[in-house]
Amino acid sequence: MEGLRYNEHTGAFALRNGFMTRAVVIAEANPGADFLLLLDEVNRSNVPKVLGDLLLTLEKSKRTRWDAAAGTWTSGSIVTLPYSARQFSVPDNIYVLGTMNTSDQSIAPLDAALRRRFAFVRVPPLGGAMLSERLAQARGPQVAALAAESIAMLTSVNKDVLRPALGPDGELGHSYLFDIASTNDPGLALALGAAQAGAERAFWTEVRSGNGGSRNQFDLAEHGVSGMGGSLELFYPLGPPDAPIGEPDPDRQRVDSFVVRYEGDRYTDNQILYNASPVWRIRLQGTTADGENLSAVANQIDGVADHPEAKHFEHRILIWSVAENGDLVLQRIDRSDARIAVLKALSAWHDRSVANASGRDFGLFDMPKLRASNASEPRLTWRYAILPQLVELAVSNGIEDLLDTTQRASWQATHGSPANGPALTQFDHFLAEMSIWLRVVGHDLGRTLVILDQAPPDIASATPDPAQAPLDPAEADVQDAAPDPQDPGHTPPDVGDAVAAPGDG
């Protein structure tokens, strides 16, 4: 709404309008248009505090309406904002849509005053044929084919394991499968494979918008927000092993040159320097023996989904591995939250340049872990993106024993068997084929579920029951367009995953 914010220029606090206040001004100036306000993860904030002045004015009967004859907004309730004492109301051409994840156990439920002002709509995870179709539309048929087994398995785990055990709020989301591979970059598996090949050291840096006319210059963080280190130090020691540059110039005067290998070409005289901004910066400006320039490559428009005008290296993840002669071998992949999660999991340490949304992540690979990662796209997605979510869900709801092959029988003897036995067996074999084992460790309050990079001994040598046909995504569809009220996992729609408060109620 509005609040006091510190002004660095005046050295004092000043009143600043919030986003909703600005949105109302725009909506009132355009009565013939409708406006949608999207509040992502709405329940992660202190909702009553954030929306306090809106609680009354959001109601359908309290909205102002446009009187075309009078040329003004009429009716509705008007409140006085506490800081500015301005009169405030919400017009009925603003629609508010909020999203929330009801399976997140760390988030407090919304209070009743807010809940009655929203209509709740459950948005279940996609599965089966619908997920396969949407993935093919978004990423192409080749990616959908690559993900077919993962689609079937995720669908089965949701339908036959998690929903019977935890209800509809206990299912895993489908979004990570959209990042299982990409049609417009070399792919995470290829990049990690290149980083593994003979490198003694490898690291990764997330980049956003570039600088310079060719967008070939990117800022480096001298320090990270967690104190682990900055992206700058990842590049050092820099240069050939017989004459390396050990660290950045403490006086910030020296320009350090290095060699980049990219897509088969070797570019010399790239630079790291402290520029006039002032900030540490890397310049991808090297030239090949034939006179080809890396800045010309960087200047090519090669957009990504959220940034169609992005140049070649912008809004990407850059994976760097140090060759035996000190050259930096560069791989470029598209940025996604799933890939960032995988890279963090494979890092000895990682950090972020700043804590807010403009920050960039980076990290130093744990080389033994990287070499043991069996870098295939489906395995990486399950091992470092989907399974950590499953582990958190299982431990927070007390069903970790159900997912451990050595503890399952005792759990089922105590709790009955709400989960589908054949589906669990197929899930065990699916993970074993990727050399993954979910294992319960610890005791009492320290009891948890861990992910091991090995096949369980009772699965590795076993053969799946031939009577259990392979899962077919088309046959494993679990869409919830019309939930069965008699289903014990069904809950009323007022505890759904998405909320909406349209201007008309």
Secondary structure, 3 states (H helix, E strand, C coil): CEEEEEECCCCEEEEEECHHHHHHHHHHHCCCCCEEEEECCHHHCCHHHHCCCHHHHCCHHHCEEEECCCCEEECCCCEECCCCCCEECCECCEEEEEECCCCCCCCCCCCHHHHCCCEEECCCCCCHHHHHHHHHHHHCHHHHHHCHHHHHHHHHHHHHHHHHHHCHHHCCCCHHHHHCCCCCCCCHHHHHHHHHCCCCCEEEEEECCCECCCCCEEEECCCCCCCCCCCHHHHCCECCCCCCECCCCCCCCCCEEEEEEECCEEEEEEEEEECCCCCEEEECCCECCCCCEHHHHHCCECCECCECCCECCCCEEEEEEECCCCCEEEEEEECCHHHHHHHHHCEEEEEECCCCCCCCEEEEECHHHHHCCCCCHHHHHHHHHHHHHHHHHHHHCCCHHHHCCCCHHHHHHHHCCCCCHHHHHHHHHHHHHCCCEEEEECCHHHCEEEEECCCCHHHHCCCCCCCCCCCCCCCCCCCCCCCCCCCCCCCCHHHCCEEEECCCC
